[in-house]
Structures are given as structure tokens and as C-alpha cells.
Amino acid sequence: MTTQQIQLVQRSWEKVKPAMQQAGELFYFKLFKKAPQIRHLFKEDITEQAGKLGYMLNYVVSRLDKLETILEDVQRLAVNHNKYGAQPAHYAVVGECLLETLEEGLKPQWNEELKQAWAVAYGTLSNAMIEAQQNAMEKRA
């Protein structure tokens, strides 16, 4: 990630933060609509999960400029996802829904540059998570 991309993500997140809970709920609405096959991985009431998503995004975004300080936490989170039945293939649809949610919440500021910055941030983190999940699965096998 470039410094410019990090700054774009962090500045735009400041605009989302006041509505983190609503953004999280919108995200899960989009996710379950786009990928109903994963709905069973979550509790019926996603209010708490939406809050956890907002908290984690806030944590990660605030430290994007110090990525090495959060990678271990992100990887540990990914390994925990194995327990819930999450699959590496799920990350693509999660990324799509995250970008759609951000676009909806950040209009009219949303543009191609901001979309690309968020896509790179998500790609960086999701790749680390996928690798951690796969490594954990291989160790069990």
C-alpha cells in the first residue's frame, strides 16, 4: 500500500466511524443476499457481529501505516475463522460487499481512487488471513 492509499482509507473511515454499527449491519445484509450459502455461519441476530466488524475495521484502519504491528492479530483472527467454517473462497465475496457498503456510505466522495485504496487494503489483509487459515489447516492435516 502506498502512503496516499493509506491516508485515503483512514480519512474516509473517519466519515464512516459515526455510523459503524449501521454500516456493519448493511454489510451483513449485502453479504447474506449475495452469498446466502454462508448465512448459517452466523447467529440469527447479527447486531453483535456488526459491532465486532466495526471494531475490527476501526482497529485495522487506524494502524494501516504500521501494518507489521497488526498482522499477527489479523492472522490469529483468520485462524479463528476456521473454527466457524469460514473458507478462503469466502474472502472474495466479503471484499465485494465491503466495497459496496463503503461506496453506499461514502457517496459522493467515493471515486475510483478511493475504491482502489480500499481494495488494496482489503487485499493485503485478506491475503494475510487466507495464508494464515491455510497454514493452520495444513498443520491439522
N, C-alpha and C positions, 0 to 999 in steps of 0.2 A: 504494500500500500504506500502511496505517496503521502507526503505531509499534507498536500492540498486535499486529497481524498479523506484523510483522517479528519481534517478540520471541517470539511463539508458534512461528514457523517455526524460529528459531535455537535456542530451548530444546529443542524436540522433536528437532532434528537432533543435538544433543548426546547424546541417547539412542540414536540410530541409528549414530553415528560408530564405536563399537566393533565394529559388525557391518557396516561399509560394504561390504566385499567380498561378503559373503553377500547383502546387500540388493541389490547390483548384479547378482549372478547371478540372484536371484529376479526382479528387474525384467525381465531379458532373457528368462527363461523365460516370463514372462507376456506379454511383447511378441511373442515368436515364436509363441506359442499363439494370441494374439488377431489377429495380423497376419502370418501365415506368408508372405505375398507379399513381405515385406521381409527375410526371413531371408538372402537372397543378398547383401545389402548388408554383411554382417558375416562375419568369419572364423569357421570352424567352432568353434574353441575361443574362447569369449567371456570367459575368465578375465581376460585383459589389458584387454579393453574394459570389463568390470565395474569393474575398478580405476580406469580412467580416468574412468568415470562418477562413482564415489565421490569422486575427487579434484576433479572439476569442481563437483559439488554442494557439497562442502565449501568450495571457493573462493567460489562464488556466495553460499551461505547466510551465510558469515561476513561478507560485505560488503553484504548487502541494505540495511543502513542507510546505505550510501554508494553507492547504485545507479549514480550517474554515473561512479564510478571503475571499474566493471566492464563497462559497456555496450559499450565498444569491443572488449574481449576476447570478449564473448559474440557480438557481431556478426561478428567475424573467424572464430570457431568456426562460425557459421552458414554463412558463405561457403565454408568448407572442406567443409561437408556437401554442397554442390553437386557437388564432385568425386566423392563416393561414391554419388551418385544419390539422395540424400535429397530428398524433396519437401515443400513446405509442408503438404500434406494429411496427412503423417505425424505432425505435431505433436499432433494431437488424440488419437490412439491412444497416443502416448508419454505424454501427460499422464494419460490414464486409467490406464495401467499404473503410472506413478509413484505416483499416489494410492492405488491398490490395494496396492502394495508397502509404502508408508508405513503404511497402515491396518493391514496384517498385522503389521508390525514394532512398531507403537506401541500396540497394544491393551494394556491397557484405557484408556490416555489419549486415544485417538482419539475425537473427537466432531465435531459439525457445525462448531463454531467453528474447530477446528484444520484440518479438511478445507478450509474456506473460505479460511483463511490460506494454505495450501499451494497451493490452486487459483489464488488471486490472484497469488502469487509466480510460479508456473509460467506463468500467462497473461501477466504482464508481460514475463517473459524470452522466452517463445516468440514473442510478438508482435514483439519487437525482432529476434529471429532470423529470423522469416519475412520481415519487411520487408528485412532485410539480404540474405537469399537472393534475394528477388525483384529487388531493385535490382541485384545482381551479375548475375543472369540477363539483365535488360534491357540492361545495358551490353554484354554479349556479343552480343546480337542485332543 
